[in-house]
Amino acid sequence: MYILAIETSCDETSISVVQDTACENRILSLVTRSQVKEHQGYGGVVPELAARAHLTNIEPIFNQAITQSGITLKEIDAIAVTAGPGLIGGVLVGVMLAKSLSISLNKPLYGINHLEGHALTARLSHDTPYPYLLLLTSGGHCMFVEVLGFRQYKLLGQTLDDAAGECFDKIAKLLNFDFPGGPALEKKAALGEHKRFTFPMPLKHSAEPNFSFSGLKTAVKLEIERNTIDEQSACDIAASFQFTVGEIFKERTSKALEYSKHKAERLVMAGGVAANQYLRGILKQLCEGRNIEAIFPPMHLCTDNAAMIGWAAIEAIQNYVPPTEIDFQPKPRWPLREIKI
């Protein structure tokens, strides 16, 4: 079974061909173009620019993905596309291409929830069995989810304000680091002293495994404003901030493991922030101390990508989910709990 998948929910234009075979052979092609140059001058993603870039990039990326896959369009069994949540202008670009291909090729169409793509990435890359505890953390989301089975998602806790990835990006911008902010901050943090600055850990020891990053972001902003920031100070603030996020993740994950009614044997970290090697190391240490398997998708599958969307469609087909109606409307907001089987 060959699935052609399209992902355009934020600032990555991504197209992939995936198949339902052994783990190491599932991705026949994955072509992703980021929009760093388009948004670099703004320090963040500008929705209108993102939508325009998707329009410009999607045709050559589509052609490249088909060529790399080694199969023809006639061999495709179904089309999968991110139908939300995301920046609606970008989502529409991918959805319009997917609908056109579905009609012209007479292939079934599957509108996939972007969060579900991240939630199932570990099954694509590692064949991770159900159930598992998922820490989904990105620029727009930060949550603990018990993944009990296909489309059996139980939300344990989530951010009450800002997401961790958004916080990384904003702090990086305040420190005049390169865009994208998250990877740039991680590099600078490696050169800094994490004990120089002490930042708060909002919701520490609170009963439910929720997150809050707004207060942390404000504290770092105030520290930057009250100091003369040279290169070393910037690295020290980055290191202290990243250390604090790691401590938050460690404490909140411990709480989620205790809060869950199902004894977790596996912890999966997914989403763009899961590409941060320092945070991976923190959670890996935590899991080793609790005799829990820690699973991290490969770096290129942590950020937004079409392969995870294609795999989510494969699992939907394997679980006899009917195709999506051709006239479906994409959704800028679409919580996991609202996904229908």
C-alpha positions in Angstrom: 0.0 0.0 0.0 1.5 3.3 -1.1 0.3 6.6 0.4 1.2 10.0 -1.0 1.2 12.5 1.9 1.2 16.3 2.1 2.0 18.5 5.1 1.7 22.3 5.0 0.5 23.3 8.5 3.2 25.8 9.4 6.5 26.7 7.7 7.6 23.4 6.2 6.3 22.3 2.8 6.6 18.5 2.9 5.6 15.7 0.7 6.3 12.0 1.2 5.5 8.6 -0.1 5.2 5.9 2.6 4.3 2.2 2.5 3.1 -0.4 5.0 6.2 -2.5 5.2 9.0 -3.2 7.7 10.1 -0.2 9.7 13.4 0.5 7.9 11.7 0.6 4.4 8.6 2.6 5.1 9.6 6.0 3.8 10.1 5.8 0.0 10.6 9.5 -0.2 10.4 12.6 2.0 11.1 16.0 0.6 10.8 18.9 3.1 11.6 22.6 2.4 11.7 24.9 5.4 11.0 28.6 5.1 13.9 30.0 7.1 14.8 32.7 4.6 11.2 33.9 4.3 10.8 34.5 8.0 14.3 35.2 9.2 13.9 38.9 9.3 10.8 38.7 11.5 12.1 36.3 14.1 9.0 34.1 13.7 6.6 32.7 11.2 4.4 35.2 9.3 1.2 33.3 8.3 0.7 35.1 5.0 4.3 34.7 3.9 4.1 31.0 4.9 1.1 30.5 2.7 2.7 32.2 -0.3 5.9 30.1 0.2 3.8 26.9 0.3 2.2 27.9 -3.1 5.7 28.5 -4.6 7.3 25.4 -3.2 4.7 22.7 -3.4 4.9 21.8 -7.1 8.7 21.2 -7.4 8.6 19.4 -4.0 5.8 17.2 -5.3 7.7 16.3 -8.4 10.8 15.6 -6.5 9.0 13.4 -4.0 7.4 11.3 -6.7 10.7 10.9 -8.6 12.6 9.9 -5.4 9.9 7.3 -4.5 10.6 5.3 -7.6 6.8 4.7 -8.2 4.3 6.3 -10.5 1.2 8.2 -9.5 -0.9 5.4 -10.9 0.6 3.1 -8.2 -0.5 5.4 -5.3 -3.3 3.8 -3.3 -4.5 6.9 -1.3 -3.8 10.5 -0.7 -3.2 11.8 2.9 -3.0 15.5 3.9 -2.8 17.5 7.1 -6.3 18.9 7.6 -5.5 20.9 10.7 -4.7 22.2 13.2 -2.3 24.8 11.8 -2.0 28.2 10.0 -5.1 27.9 7.9 -3.6 29.6 4.8 -0.9 27.0 4.6 -3.2 24.1 5.5 -5.5 25.2 2.6 -2.6 25.0 0.1 -1.9 21.3 1.0 -5.6 20.4 1.1 -6.3 21.9 -2.3 -3.5 19.9 -3.9 -4.7 16.7 -2.1 -8.3 17.2 -3.2 -7.2 17.8 -6.8 -5.0 14.6 -6.8 -7.8 12.6 -5.2 -10.3 13.6 -7.9 -7.9 13.4 -10.9 -6.4 10.0 -9.9 -9.7 8.6 -8.5 -7.9 7.8 -5.2 -9.4 7.9 -1.7 -8.5 10.9 0.4 -7.6 11.0 4.2 -7.6 14.3 6.1 -5.3 13.8 9.0 -4.9 15.6 12.3 -1.4 17.1 12.5 -1.2 16.2 16.2 -2.1 12.6 15.5 0.8 12.5 13.0 3.2 13.5 15.8 1.5 11.1 18.2 2.1 8.1 15.9 5.6 9.0 14.7 7.2 6.6 17.1 5.1 3.8 15.5 6.4 4.8 12.1 10.1 5.0 13.2 10.3 2.3 15.9 7.1 0.1 15.7 6.4 1.3 19.2 3.6 -0.9 20.6 0.5 0.5 22.3 0.1 1.8 25.0 2.7 4.6 25.7 2.9 7.9 27.4 3.5 10.7 24.9 5.1 14.1 25.6 4.1 16.1 22.5 6.0 19.4 22.6 6.4 21.9 19.7 6.0 25.6 18.9 2.3 25.4 19.3 1.6 22.5 21.7 2.9 21.0 24.9 0.9 18.1 26.4 1.0 14.7 28.0 -1.2 12.1 26.2 -1.8 8.5 27.0 -1.8 6.7 23.7 -3.8 3.6 24.6 -4.5 2.4 21.1 -5.4 3.7 17.6 -7.4 6.9 18.2 -7.6 6.2 21.9 -6.1 9.3 23.3 -6.4 10.4 26.9 -5.1 13.9 27.7 -3.4 14.0 31.1 -2.1 17.6 31.1 -1.2 20.4 28.8 0.2 23.9 28.8 -2.1 26.5 30.3 -0.5 29.4 28.3 2.6 29.2 26.1 4.1 26.2 24.5 7.8 25.2 25.1 8.8 25.7 21.5 7.3 29.1 21.3 9.2 30.0 24.5 12.5 28.9 23.0 11.8 31.0 19.9 10.9 34.1 21.8 13.9 33.9 24.1 16.2 33.4 21.1 14.7 36.4 19.5 15.3 38.5 22.6 18.9 37.4 22.6 19.3 38.2 18.9 20.0 34.6 18.0 19.5 33.3 14.5 16.1 32.0 13.2 14.8 29.4 13.8 15.3 30.2 17.4 15.1 26.7 19.0 18.1 25.1 17.4 20.1 28.4 17.6 19.4 28.6 21.4 20.5 25.0 21.9 23.8 25.7 20.2 24.4 28.9 22.3 23.4 27.1 25.5 26.2 24.5 25.0 28.7 27.4 25.4 27.1 28.8 28.5 27.0 28.3 32.3 23.6 27.1 33.4 24.1 28.0 37.0 24.7 31.7 36.5 21.0 32.6 36.4 18.1 31.1 38.3 14.7 31.1 36.7 11.3 30.0 38.1 9.6 26.6 37.5 5.9 27.4 37.2 3.5 24.8 38.5 6.3 22.9 40.2 4.8 20.1 42.4 1.2 21.0 41.3 -1.1 18.0 41.4 -2.0 17.7 37.7 0.8 17.3 35.1 0.1 20.7 33.3 2.7 23.1 32.0 3.0 26.9 32.2 5.8 28.7 30.4 4.6 32.3 30.4 6.1 33.2 33.8 9.4 31.6 32.8 9.5 33.6 29.6 8.7 36.9 31.5 11.5 36.2 34.0 14.1 35.6 31.3 12.9 38.8 29.5 13.3 40.8 32.7 16.8 39.3 33.2 17.8 40.4 29.7 16.5 43.9 30.2 18.3 44.4 33.5 21.7 43.2 32.3 24.2 44.3 29.7 24.1 41.3 27.4 27.4 40.4 25.8 28.1 37.2 23.9 28.9 35.2 27.1 26.0 36.5 29.0 23.7 35.6 26.2 25.1 32.0 26.2 24.7 31.9 30.0 21.1 33.0 29.8 20.4 30.4 27.1 22.0 27.7 29.2 20.1 28.7 32.3 16.8 28.9 30.4 17.3 25.5 28.7 18.4 23.9 32.1 15.2 25.2 33.6 13.0 23.8 30.8 14.8 20.5 31.3 14.0 20.5 35.0 10.4 21.4 34.3 10.1 18.5 31.8 11.7 16.1 34.3 9.5 17.1 37.2 6.3 17.3 35.1 7.0 13.9 33.4 7.5 12.3 36.8 4.1 13.7 37.8 2.5 12.5 34.6 3.9 9.0 35.2 2.4 9.0 38.7 -0.9 10.6 37.5 -1.6 8.0 34.8 -3.8 5.2 35.8 -2.0 2.9 33.3 1.6 1.9 34.3 3.7 3.3 31.5 6.4 1.1 30.1 7.4 3.5 27.4 7.7 7.3 27.1 7.7 8.9 23.7 8.8 12.4 23.1 7.6 13.9 19.8 7.3 17.3 18.1 9.8 19.9 17.1 11.2 20.4 20.6 12.0 16.6 20.7 14.9 17.5 18.4 16.7 19.2 21.3 19.5 16.8 22.3 19.8 18.3 25.8 16.2 17.7 26.6 16.3 14.2 25.2 19.2 13.4 27.5 17.2 14.7 30.6 14.2 12.5 29.8 16.4 9.5 28.9 18.1 9.7 32.3 14.6 9.9 34.0 13.4 6.8 32.2 16.5 4.9 33.0 16.0 5.6 36.7 12.4 4.3 36.4 13.1 1.3 34.2 11.0 2.8 31.4 11.9 2.7 27.7 12.5 6.2 26.3 11.7 6.5 22.6 12.7 9.5 20.4 11.9 9.6 16.7 14.9 10.5 14.4 15.6 14.2 14.1 14.0 14.6 10.6 10.8 13.1 11.9 10.5 15.3 15.0 9.8 18.5 13.1 6.8 18.8 10.8 7.0 16.3 8.0 4.7 14.5 5.6 5.9 11.0 6.4 4.1 11.0 9.8 0.9 12.1 8.0 1.2 9.3 5.6 1.7 6.8 8.4 -1.3 8.1 10.3 -3.3 7.4 7.1 -2.0 3.9 6.9 -3.1 3.2 10.5 -6.5 4.7 9.7 -6.8 2.4 6.7 -5.7 -0.6 8.7 -8.4 0.2 11.3 -11.1 0.4 8.6 -11.6 4.2 8.9 -13.5 5.3 5.8 -12.0 7.9 3.5 -12.6 11.6 4.2 -15.4 13.3 2.1 -14.0 15.4 -0.7 -15.8 18.5 0.5 -14.3 18.5 4.0 -13.3 21.8 5.6 -9.8 22.1 7.1 -9.6 23.2 10.7 -7.3 25.8 12.3 -8.0 24.2 15.7 -8.6 20.5 16.1 -7.9 18.9 19.4 -6.9 15.2 19.5 -10.1 14.3 21.5 -12.2 15.5 18.6 -10.8 13.0 16.1 -13.4 10.5 15.0 -12.8 6.8 14.2 
